[in-house]
Amino acid sequence: MAGAGLVSRGLSKVRELVASATHFGKPPEADDLERIRVQLQECAEGRGGEVSTRQRAARLAETYLRLDDAGRHAFLKLIAHGFGPDPQQVASAHEAYQAAVGTPAQWDAEARLRTALRSRRLRILTQFNAIPQGVKFLVDLRADLLRFVTEDPLLKPLDRELETRLSAWFDVGFLELQRITWSSPAALLERLVEYEAVHEIRSWKDLKNRLDSDRRCYAFFHPRMPLEPLIFVQVALLEEIADDVQRLLDIEAPLADASRANTAIFYSISATQKGLRGVSFGNFLLKRVIDDLKRDFPRLKTFATLSPIPGLVRWVQRNPEEFAAAITPADWKRLAALGINGADAPILAAMLEGDNAWALDEGIGAALREPLLRLAARYLLEARRGDKPVDSVARFHLGNGARVERLDWLADKSEKGLKQSWGMMVNYLYDPDDIEANLENFASEGRIAASTAVRRLARR
């Protein structure tokens, strides 16, 4: 019991540090690094019983959380470089396996080769996983790792192994779908405000509006992180597809009658844990949410998003010829009547530099409407990185089986909306009958499902 008490106190300290994790302290000196290396060695070897193992993991976690960035980088380099498979053991096991192929000894030799290939890094990571708050600790540790790996490619083996472990630990079969309501714990509601990445939640009144009777909010949770939503989606229940996010977020707007709704609009989807990059469960979330909504609201027939186009302006800035190509002779006539003659006109040049003065002039806005809609359509359907769309939001929804349904002019007139996409947004449609086919075509061929209207815009 005394040993258990020591572990409990040690793990309590780790919980406190995880909850308030800040980068402080000094980089470890050589002696400190040697002490950490010895502790990691003991972890890799699994010395002592369960209590000793957890105490050791708790001390290492506490040490890590007290380090600054340089110290954390050094800590991770120790694991990455010092605890991989033993090359000599791998070579010996591989030689024995090759000699045993085709004989009764082949399967035992294969097992020994598999054991030799097993990295000691995995043993260390698994020890961290065993402590309370250990799962969250590892998720945050990988967030650090992702920052460091861009400058230090030698950390990639550790990142790949940790991503593989997290993918197994966060398999969708282990996740729980929960509806978040105004009655949910205050700590969870605070997380919602903190993690909202699409449309900032500006007040408790704003949050209450998003959780009212004509709205729904769902999130995936891991049993070991009960108050940490992994990804959440906010839904508005309407009688038509939304085309104006300011109206959708208006806290003074009257409540809609949810019982009359025939359309569910997913207007914000936020992944919350940077350390889970590459671990995909978004499409399972939306499928589960659609099933839940259909059960509660049988009248719902349409499931769509009102989504940002975050990379549009950056893409046009990198490809200014696309801007000129989107403006037809008829468009130039309308623009010339407003004193805008040629692509080098000051107001157009300012647009490409992020100046949104054009949006205050209704005449200029009307003249630019069709050219900018064409640009957005071409961007969504044709701008590629490899065989996938450049736009991150497009990759997410198309990869989950949606189709590009409609472009919405000046649907987001906020400073952020104008800066990233000249105020345009897009509706992705989730048709339950087509989701699987769309997903398969996109995954196997990179084929983008889109409505006729959007394809026509892209061709002009």
C-alpha positions in Angstrom: 0.0 0.0 0.0 2.9 2.4 0.8 4.3 1.8 -2.7 0.9 2.6 -4.2 0.7 5.8 -2.2 4.1 6.9 -3.6 2.9 6.2 -7.2 -0.4 8.1 -6.5 1.5 11.1 -5.3 3.9 11.0 -8.2 1.1 10.7 -10.7 -0.8 13.4 -9.0 2.1 15.7 -9.7 2.2 14.6 -13.4 -1.6 15.4 -13.6 -0.9 18.9 -12.3 1.9 19.4 -14.8 -0.1 18.1 -17.7 -3.0 20.4 -16.8 -0.7 23.5 -16.7 2.0 22.4 -19.1 4.1 25.4 -19.8 7.6 25.5 -21.2 9.9 26.6 -18.4 13.2 25.8 -16.7 16.6 25.5 -18.3 18.0 23.1 -20.9 19.4 20.0 -19.2 23.1 19.9 -18.6 25.2 16.9 -19.6 24.8 15.3 -16.2 21.0 15.8 -16.4 20.9 14.2 -19.8 22.9 11.2 -18.6 20.5 10.7 -15.7 17.5 10.9 -18.0 19.2 8.4 -20.4 19.7 6.0 -17.5 16.0 6.3 -16.5 15.0 5.7 -20.1 17.2 2.7 -20.2 15.5 1.3 -17.0 12.1 2.0 -18.7 13.1 0.2 -21.8 14.3 -2.8 -19.8 11.2 -2.8 -17.6 13.2 -3.2 -14.4 11.2 -3.8 -11.2 7.6 -4.5 -10.7 4.5 -2.6 -11.8 4.8 0.0 -9.0 8.4 0.7 -9.8 7.6 1.0 -13.5 4.9 3.5 -13.0 6.9 5.5 -10.5 9.7 5.7 -13.1 7.4 6.7 -15.9 5.8 9.4 -13.7 9.2 10.8 -12.8 10.2 10.9 -16.4 7.0 12.6 -17.5 7.4 15.2 -14.7 11.0 15.8 -15.8 9.9 16.2 -19.5 7.1 18.7 -18.6 9.6 20.9 -16.6 11.9 21.3 -19.6 11.9 24.2 -22.0 11.8 23.6 -25.8 15.6 22.9 -26.1 15.4 20.4 -23.2 12.3 18.6 -24.6 14.1 18.4 -28.0 17.1 16.8 -26.3 14.9 14.4 -24.4 13.2 13.2 -27.5 16.5 12.9 -29.4 17.7 10.5 -26.6 14.7 8.3 -27.2 14.8 8.5 -31.0 18.6 7.9 -31.3 19.4 5.6 -28.4 16.5 3.2 -28.2 15.8 1.8 -31.7 16.2 -1.8 -32.7 19.8 -3.3 -32.3 21.2 -3.5 -35.8 23.4 -6.5 -34.9 20.4 -8.4 -33.4 18.3 -7.6 -36.5 21.0 -8.7 -38.9 21.6 -12.0 -37.0 17.8 -12.7 -36.8 17.4 -11.9 -40.4 20.2 -14.2 -41.4 18.7 -17.0 -39.3 15.3 -16.4 -40.9 16.7 -16.6 -44.4 18.4 -19.9 -43.6 15.2 -21.3 -42.1 12.9 -20.4 -44.9 11.1 -23.5 -46.2 12.0 -25.6 -43.2 9.9 -26.3 -40.0 12.0 -23.8 -38.2 10.8 -20.9 -40.4 8.0 -19.7 -38.1 10.2 -19.7 -34.9 12.8 -17.8 -36.9 10.2 -15.3 -38.1 9.0 -14.7 -34.5 12.6 -14.0 -33.4 13.1 -11.6 -36.3 9.9 -9.8 -35.4 11.2 -9.5 -31.8 14.5 -8.2 -32.9 12.8 -5.5 -35.0 10.7 -4.3 -32.1 11.9 -1.0 -31.1 12.7 -0.2 -27.4 11.2 3.2 -28.1 7.8 1.5 -28.1 8.4 0.0 -24.6 9.2 3.5 -23.3 6.1 5.0 -24.9 3.9 2.2 -23.6 5.2 2.8 -20.0 4.0 6.4 -20.3 0.7 5.2 -21.6 0.2 3.2 -18.3 0.1 6.2 -16.0 -3.0 8.3 -15.3 -3.1 11.3 -17.8 -0.5 9.2 -19.7 -2.5 9.2 -22.9 -2.9 13.0 -22.8 0.8 13.3 -22.0 1.7 11.3 -25.1 -0.6 13.3 -27.3 1.0 16.5 -26.1 4.4 15.0 -26.5 3.7 14.2 -30.1 2.6 17.8 -30.6 6.1 18.9 -29.5 7.6 16.2 -31.7 5.8 17.5 -34.8 7.2 21.0 -34.2 10.8 19.6 -33.8 10.7 17.1 -36.6 10.6 19.8 -39.4 14.1 21.0 -38.3 15.4 17.6 -37.1 14.4 14.8 -39.6 16.3 12.3 -37.4 13.3 12.4 -35.1 11.1 10.9 -37.8 11.4 7.2 -36.7 10.1 8.2 -33.2 7.3 10.2 -34.8 6.3 7.3 -37.0 6.2 4.9 -34.1 4.3 7.2 -31.8 1.8 8.0 -34.6 1.3 4.2 -35.1 0.7 3.7 -31.4 -1.7 6.6 -31.2 -3.6 5.3 -34.2 -4.1 2.0 -32.4 -5.0 3.6 -29.1 -7.4 6.0 -30.8 -9.1 3.5 -33.0 -12.7 4.6 -33.6 -13.9 1.5 -31.9 -12.6 2.9 -28.6 -14.1 6.3 -29.0 -17.4 7.5 -27.6 -19.8 9.9 -29.4 -21.4 12.3 -27.0 -23.7 15.3 -27.4 -22.5 18.4 -25.7 -25.2 20.6 -24.1 -25.5 23.7 -22.0 -25.8 21.3 -19.0 -22.4 19.6 -19.7 -19.6 20.2 -17.2 -18.2 23.7 -17.1 -14.7 22.4 -17.8 -15.9 20.7 -21.0 -17.7 23.9 -22.1 -14.5 25.9 -21.5 -12.6 23.4 -23.7 -15.2 24.0 -26.5 -14.5 27.7 -26.4 -10.8 27.1 -26.3 -10.7 24.6 -29.2 -13.2 26.2 -31.6 -11.0 26.8 -34.7 -13.5 27.9 -37.3 -15.8 30.6 -35.8 -14.5 32.1 -32.6 -16.9 31.8 -29.6 -16.9 35.3 -28.3 -19.0 35.0 -25.1 -21.0 32.6 -22.9 -24.1 34.0 -24.6 -22.6 33.0 -28.0 -21.8 29.5 -26.6 -25.3 29.1 -25.2 -26.7 30.1 -28.7 -24.7 27.3 -30.3 -26.1 24.8 -27.8 -29.8 25.9 -28.0 -32.7 23.8 -29.0 -32.3 24.4 -32.7 -28.6 23.4 -32.6 -26.6 20.3 -31.8 -23.0 19.8 -30.9 -21.3 16.3 -30.9 -17.8 15.2 -30.1 -15.7 12.1 -30.0 -14.0 11.3 -26.6 -11.4 8.8 -25.6 -12.2 7.0 -22.3 -8.8 8.0 -20.9 -9.4 11.7 -21.8 -13.0 12.2 -20.7 -13.1 16.0 -20.7 -11.0 16.4 -23.8 -13.0 16.4 -27.0 -10.9 15.0 -29.8 -13.0 16.5 -32.6 -16.4 18.2 -32.5 -19.0 19.3 -34.9 -21.6 22.1 -34.5 -24.9 21.6 -36.3 -27.8 24.0 -37.1 -31.2 22.6 -37.8 -32.9 24.6 -40.6 -35.4 24.5 -43.4 -32.9 25.3 -46.2 -29.2 25.1 -46.9 -27.5 28.1 -45.2 -25.5 30.6 -47.3 -24.6 33.3 -44.7 -22.5 32.4 -41.6 -23.1 35.7 -39.9 -26.9 35.1 -39.9 -26.2 31.6 -38.7 -24.2 32.8 -35.7 -26.4 35.8 -34.9 -27.1 35.4 -31.1 -30.1 37.7 -31.4 -31.8 35.7 -34.1 -35.1 34.0 -33.0 -35.0 30.2 -32.3 -35.9 28.0 -35.2 -38.5 25.3 -34.8 -36.3 22.2 -34.8 -39.3 19.9 -35.3 -39.9 21.5 -38.8 -36.2 21.3 -39.9 -35.4 19.3 -43.0 -31.8 20.4 -43.3 -28.8 19.8 -41.0 -25.9 22.3 -41.5 -22.5 21.4 -40.2 -21.1 24.8 -39.8 -18.0 24.2 -37.7 -15.8 21.1 -37.3 -12.7 21.4 -35.1 -10.0 18.8 -34.4 -8.6 19.7 -31.0 -5.4 17.7 -30.5 -2.4 18.7 -32.6 -0.6 15.5 -31.5 -3.2 13.4 -33.2 -2.3 14.7 -36.7 -2.5 11.8 -39.1 -5.0 9.9 -36.9 -8.2 10.0 -38.8 -11.7 9.7 -37.3 -13.5 12.6 -38.9 -15.6 10.6 -41.4 -16.7 8.3 -38.6 -17.8 11.3 -36.6 -20.0 12.7 -39.4 -21.5 9.3 -40.2 -22.4 8.7 -36.6 -23.8 12.3 -36.2 -25.9 11.9 -39.3 -27.4 8.6 -38.0 -28.1 10.2 -34.6 -29.8 13.2 -36.2 -31.9 11.0 -38.5 -33.1 9.1 -35.5 -34.0 12.2 -33.5 -35.4 14.2 -36.5 -37.0 12.0 -39.1 -37.9 15.0 -41.3 -34.2 15.7 -42.0 -33.4 14.9 -45.7 -30.4 17.2 -46.4 -27.0 17.1 -44.6 -24.6 19.8 -45.7 -21.8 22.1 -44.5 -21.3 25.8 -44.6 -17.5 25.7 -44.9 -14.6 28.2 -45.2 -12.2 28.1 -48.2 -9.1 28.9 -46.1 -6.4 28.7 -48.8 -8.1 30.5 -51.7 -6.5 33.9 -51.5 -3.0 32.4 -50.8 -3.4 30.2 -53.9 -4.3 33.1 -56.1 -1.4 35.2 -54.6 0.9 32.3 -55.7 -0.8 32.0 -59.1 -1.8 35.5 -60.1 -2.4 34.3 -63.7 -5.5 32.5 -62.4 -7.0 35.8 -61.3 -6.6 37.4 -64.8 -7.9 34.2 -66.5 -11.1 34.2 -64.5 -12.1 37.7 -65.8 -13.9 37.5 -69.1 -14.2 40.4 -71.7 -17.7 41.0 -70.4 -16.4 41.3 -66.9 -13.8 43.8 -68.0 -16.4 46.0 -69.6 -18.3 46.1 -66.3 -15.1 46.8 -64.4 -14.1 49.5 -66.9 -17.4 51.3 -66.2 -16.2 51.5 -62.6 -12.8 52.9 -63.5 -11.0 49.6 -63.2 -8.9 49.1 -66.4 -6.7 46.1 -66.5 -5.3 43.6 -64.0 -2.8 46.1 -62.7 -5.5 48.5 -61.5 -4.8 49.7 -57.9 -7.9 48.2 -56.4 -7.3 44.7 -57.9 -3.6 44.8 -57.0 -4.7 45.7 -53.4 -7.1 42.8 -53.4 -4.3 40.4 -54.1 -2.3 42.0 -51.2 -5.2 41.4 -48.8 -6.8 44.8 -48.8 -10.6 44.4 -48.6 -11.7 47.9 -49.5 -13.4 46.5 -52.6 -16.0 44.7 -50.4 -17.3 48.1 -49.2 -18.3 49.1 -52.7 -21.5 47.3 -53.9 -20.8 48.1 -57.5 -17.3 46.7 -57.5 -18.5 43.7 -55.5 -21.2 43.0 -58.1 -18.7 43.2 -60.9 -16.3 40.9 -59.2 -18.9 38.3 -58.1 -18.8 36.0 -61.1 -15.0 36.2 -61.6 -14.3 35.3 -58.0 -16.9 32.5 -58.0 -15.1 31.1 -61.0 -11.8 31.3 -59.2 -13.2 29.5 -56.2 -14.7 26.8 -58.3 -11.4 26.2 -60.1 -9.5 26.3 -56.9 -11.7 23.6 -55.3 -11.8 21.3 -58.3 -8.4 21.8 -60.0 -5.8 23.1 -57.5 -3.9 20.0 -56.4 -1.1 18.9 -54.2 -0.2 15.5 -55.7 -3.6 13.9 -56.4 -5.5 15.6 -53.6 -6.9 19.2 -53.4 -4.7 21.9 -52.0 -7.4 23.1 -49.7 -7.3 21.4 -46.3 -11.1 21.7 -45.7 -11.8 20.3 -49.1 -9.5 17.4 -48.5 -11.3 16.7 -45.2 -14.9 16.7 -46.6 -14.2 15.1 -50.0 -12.2 12.5 -48.1 -15.2 11.8 -46.0 -17.5 11.3 -49.0 -19.1 14.7 -49.5 -19.5 16.5 -52.8 -18.9 20.2 -53.6 -22.5 21.4 -53.9 -22.7 25.2 -54.0 -20.5 28.3 -53.7 -21.9 31.1 -51.5 -21.0 34.7 -52.3 -20.0 36.9 -49.4 -21.2 34.3 -47.0 -18.6 35.3 -44.4 -18.0 39.1 -44.3 -15.8 38.9 -41.2 -12.2 40.2 -41.5 -11.0 36.6 -41.4 -13.5 35.4 -44.1 -12.6 38.3 -46.4 -8.9 37.8 -45.9 -8.8 34.0 -46.6 -11.4 33.7 -49.4 -12.8 37.2 -50.2 -15.8 36.2 -48.1 -16.8 33.2 -50.1 -17.9 29.9 -48.5 -18.9 26.5 -49.9 -21.6 24.0 -49.1 -20.4 20.4 -49.1 -23.3 18.0 -49.4 -23.4 14.6 -47.6 -25.9 12.5 -49.4 -26.1 9.2 -47.4 -26.8 7.3 -50.6 -23.6 8.6 -52.3 -21.1 8.9 -49.4 -19.4 5.5 -49.8 -19.0 5.8 -53.6 -17.7 9.4 -53.4 -15.2 8.4 -50.7 -14.0 5.4 -52.8 -13.6 7.4 -56.0 -11.7 10.2 -54.1 -9.4 7.8 -52.3 -8.6 5.5 -55.2 -8.6 8.0 -58.1 -8.6 11.5 -56.6 -11.9 12.1 -58.3 -13.9 15.0 -56.8 -17.6 14.8 -56.6 -19.2 18.1 -57.5 -22.6 19.5 -58.6 -23.2 20.5 -62.2 -23.4 24.2 -61.3 -19.9 24.2 -59.6 -18.4 22.2 -62.5 -19.9 24.7 -65.0 -18.3 27.6 -63.0 -14.9 26.0 -63.1 -15.1 25.5 -66.9 -15.9 29.1 -67.8 
